Every structure is written in structure tokens, then in C-alpha cells.
Amino acid sequence: MFNGPDFPKSLDENVFNSWLENGRLDKLGYQYLLIIWDEYDSQYRPVYAAHRGEFGRYQRYASSVGRESLIAAYDLYSESKVG
């Protein structure tokens, strides 16, 4: 996943699927999986959110100058990408 020049590196699909599953199983009732790029560690990491309003904590990758950038957001249950 995330192959191409618009992304810092690719993400293994098995890792992505495990993040979806972990989010669905969490007892806190998350609805969304945010894929965050950590510039300092040069790796993706999952962030779970219960509400869309939490997306605003992160800047989009293309416009980010900070440590963390939002690469994509997914609904945990439909697995569809959220715009």
C-alpha cells in the first residue's frame, strides 16, 4: 500500500489489515483508523479516532512541516477511505 512518488514509503498490507482488526477489537469504540507518517522515525503508525473531528490534529502529508503527517483515514468497519 501507498506505493508511488506521493508517499514516503510503502506499507505492508498485512500490517494495515492488523491495524484495522486491532481498531475494531478495541473496547474504546473507535470508528476510524488514521495512517500517520512519523518523519523522525521514518515509519507509518496507526492512530485510532472515535470522531472525524479528531482528524484535525494532523496536517496532510503534502502540506506538513511537522513530525507527524496524516497520510490517509479509513472507516474501521467498511474499510473505505475517508476523504
C-alpha positions in Angstrom: 0.0 0.0 0.0 1.0 3.6 -0.5 3.3 2.8 -3.4 4.4 5.7 -5.6 6.1 9.1 -5.5 3.3 10.7 -3.5 4.2 8.6 -0.4 7.4 8.4 1.7 7.5 4.6 1.5 5.2 1.6 1.1 3.2 -0.1 3.8 2.8 -3.8 4.1 -0.8 -4.8 3.5 -0.7 -7.4 6.3 0.3 -4.6 8.8 -2.5 -2.4 7.5 -5.0 -5.3 8.0 -3.8 -5.9 11.5 -4.3 -2.3 12.4 -7.9 -2.4 11.1 -8.5 -5.5 13.2 -6.9 -4.1 16.3 -9.1 -0.9 16.0 -12.3 -2.9 15.6 -11.4 -5.1 18.7 -10.6 -2.2 20.9 -13.1 -1.7 23.7 -13.0 2.2 23.4 -15.3 2.1 20.4 -13.1 3.6 17.7 -14.6 4.3 14.3 -11.6 5.5 12.3 -8.0 4.4 11.6 -5.6 7.2 10.7 -2.4 6.3 9.0 0.2 8.7 10.2 3.7 9.2 8.9 6.3 9.9 11.6 9.1 11.9 10.0 11.6 11.4 12.7 11.2 7.6 12.9 10.6 7.3 9.1 7.7 4.9 9.6 3.9 4.7 9.5 1.9 4.3 12.6 -1.8 3.8 13.4 -3.9 6.3 15.3 -7.4 5.4 16.2 -10.2 8.0 16.4 -13.8 7.9 17.6 -14.9 11.0 15.7 -14.0 12.8 12.5 -13.2 15.9 14.5 -10.0 14.3 15.7 -8.6 14.3 12.2 -7.7 18.0 12.6 -4.8 17.2 14.9 -2.8 16.2 11.9 -1.8 18.0 8.8 -2.0 16.3 5.4 1.4 14.9 4.3 1.7 17.2 1.3 1.4 20.3 3.4 3.1 19.2 6.6 6.3 20.6 8.1 6.0 18.9 11.5 6.9 15.5 12.8 3.6 13.8 12.1 1.6 13.9 8.9 -1.8 12.4 8.0 -1.4 10.0 5.0 -5.0 8.5 5.0 -8.0 7.9 7.1 -10.2 4.7 6.9 -13.5 3.7 8.4 -12.7 0.7 10.5 -15.9 -1.2 9.7 -16.4 -0.5 6.0 -12.7 -0.3 5.4 -13.4 2.5 3.0 -11.1 5.5 2.7 -12.5 8.7 4.3 -12.0 11.9 2.4 
